[in-house]
Amino acid sequence: MFTVRTVTGASLLLVCLTLFGPLASLQAMEMKADAPERYIVKRGDTLWDIASVYLEEAWQWPQIWALNSDIANPHLIYPGDEIFLVMVDGQPRLRLQRGDRVDSASVKRVPSIRRTNAGGAIPALALDQIEAWLAKVKIVDAADFDRLPYILAGIDGKTLLKTGDQFYVKGALTPGMSSYTIYQPGQPYLDPVTGAMIGLEAQEVGRARLLSEQAGLATLKITAVTEEVTPGDRLMAAEGLDLDATLFPQPPKSAVSGQIIGLRSDGTIAAAHSVVAIDLGLTDGLAVGDLLSVASPGEVVKDPVTGKAVTLPDQRVGQLLVYQTLDQIAYALVLKATAAVKIGFLAQSP
C-alpha cells in the first residue's frame, strides 16, 4: 500500500528549478526511515520542504532526483504533480508524474523585489522569510558608504525630516535616476582576528524623489520614512533586489571555515529564519546559495584523571544559506537550528 503525504509551506512563489545538476557527495546520503513512496505536491510547498520529507540532509536532493526523459522540462515541479520513490541500480531515486496543473495564486510582493516568473512551479525555498529584510538592510563597504551623497539640510533648516519634507543634498547623484533610498549607518562588522572593519550595515530609513539640481546642490522630496531622517544621512539610487527563487542550497565548491560575527536582532541569540553575518566572503570562494553548517565550539574541560585541558568536539546546531556577499563578509539565513545560535559559533562547510 503506497503512502501519500503532503506538506504545506509558505506562499506559492514563481520558480524554475534549474539547479538540479550533479553534486559531489560530501557525506553518505541518508533517507528518512518514514520517507513516503508517493507524494502529492501541494500549493505552498517548497522544494526544501519536500527534500526534508525524504532526506535527513535536504541539500542532498540533487543526488536522489532522477529526471524523467518523457516529461518536458522535468526541472519544473507544480502543485498537483506526484513524486514517487523508485530504485535505480540499487539506489533510491525520485521520479515525477505530472498531475492536474493548479493555477498559481496571486503572490504578495515586497516593493523593489523582483522574482522570475516560471508559470506557477514551486520554489526551492520560501524567500518571503528574508525578502523584507533584504529590502531594508544591506552590507556595504565603509569607505564606499562615506563617499555617498548626503543630506545637507532640510528646507527652512529642518533637522528632523518626515514624509513630504524637502531637503538639499550634497554630492554626486546617479545620472538619470530620480528615485533614491535614504540610509543611515548601522553596526560595523569587524574581523574577529585582526579587528579590522570588513563591512558596514546600511539601514534604510526612507525614500525620496529628485525635484531639481542647480548650483551644485540637488533638491529632493521625501516620499516615505521608516525612521527619523536627519542631515548626514546617505542616499543611494533605488534599485530592485533580485531574489533567485530557483536557488537550491549546495555546499561551497571548496572547504571554508569561519564564524558568526553579527546577529540581525537586538538580542544575543538567533533562531531559525533569522539573519546572521559571517566573516566569510567572496575572497574565501563563498557564493550566494552556498550552504554552511553551524556549530558551537567545543568546550574546554579539565581531564579528571590527568588534570590536562581537553577540548571537546564541536556540536553542530544548524544550517545557514548565504544570501548576500562582500569580499570578507556575508549575510546568511538560518535555515534550521536545534539550539540557540550565537556570535562566535562556527560557520563551515557541511
Buried (B, 14 or more C-beta within 10 A) or exposed (E): EEEEEBBEBBBBBBBBBBBBEEBEEEEEBEEEEEBBEEBBBBBBBBBBBBBBBBBBBBBBBBBBBBEEEEBEEBBBBBBBBBBBBEEEEEEBBBBBEBBEEBEBEEEEEBEBBEBBBBEBBBBBBBBBBBBEBBBBBBBBBBEEBEEBBBBBBBEEEBEEBEEEBBBBBEBEBBEEEEBBBBBBBBEEBBBBEEEEBBBBBBBBBBBBBBEEEEEEEBBBBBBBBEEEBBBEBBBBBBEEEEBBBBBBBBBBEEEBEBBBBBBBEEEEBBBBBBBBBBBBBBEBEBBBBBBBBBBBBEEEEEEEEEEEEEEEEBBBBBBBBBBBBBEBBBBBBBBBBEBBBBBEBBBBBB
